[in-house]
Amino acid sequence: MSILTQKTISKKISLSGIGIHSGKNVKLDILPAAPNTGILFKRVDLKKNNLIYPLYNNVSDTKLCTTISNEHGVKVSTIEHLMGALYGIGIDNVVIEINSEEVPILDGSAKNFVEGINNAGITFSDQPIKIIKINKKVSLNDVEKFISLDISNVTSEIEFEIKYKNKIIDTQKNKVNIFEDNLENIFNSRTFCLYEDIEKLKKLNLGKGGSLENAVVVNNNKILNKDGLRNNLEFVNHKILDCMGDLFLSGYKIIGSLKCTQGGHHLTNQLLRKVFQNKNNYSLIEIKGKQLPHTFTNYQNLKSIA
């Protein structure tokens, strides 16, 4: 079976935990799905109008997370880490059943999602994958923030830079090839915040489920988490994870080279909206045979990340 065919998981994955912003306990099941289903969220706590597709034009809020909504106003938020795991591993089709409005934060990274997929295994179909190939550079500037998506032959790259006044975070930059690099450090990197921002989150009625169990907290020149960082670039690597998840809201994997400085959920979503405004910017291609290298699905990332 060709690895360039569509993939789903081999059996159900069940996870539960707290929503980092809602503070509510959440149960989530990821189910195998037929070819050409795509990724689909289903709010099982609701009886009707409960299906939401994670697509760029269904994004209704990007304040500290990515929230999607359907035409009936039914929402699912904080989808980016799960979407990043699916994107990085190369899962094309699953149904995600969730009994609340927010995906559980788990440990603040994509680690548990990746381990769940690894334990469940992957089923390959006989249906070819589809990809989006960028044909023309698209970019956005927002004061000190910048993002662009440019032409690439057979790779999907993300180069990300963050700049903080805090001396612990400071300026960090990293670049990954999603199809060929080992993404363990990306999947393993947790969400983070400055200690002084916690009160601001509370005033916004956010961060109700946040703790040192699911976020890296930096207070001046000290990391409050007992075990410190998981990797030297954990802050920017988490931003790359977020970016991967937000890019998957294109509906497909993207062949292109993304560069971003000081960006986030909002800027990535605005970039996708700009890309899809003009059909000359991209092509939707169905991959048959061996048109791309075998590393396309990043299969090496299916190992457990302890």
WOZIRA-V701361 format. One line per field, one symbol per residue. burial: 1 if it has 9 or more other ideal C-beta (glycine too) atoms within 8 Angstrom, else 0. A space follows every 10 residues. Layout:
# WOZIRA-V701361
burial: ???
This chain:
# WOZIRA-V701361
burial: 0011111110 0110101111 1101011111 1110101111 1110000001 1111110110 0100111111 0001111111 1111111111 1111111111 1111111111 1111111101 0111100111 1111010111 0000111111 1100111111 1101010110 0111011110 0011111111 1111100100 1100011111 0001111110 0010100000 1011111111 1111111111 0111111111 1110101111 1111110000 1100001000 0000111110 100010
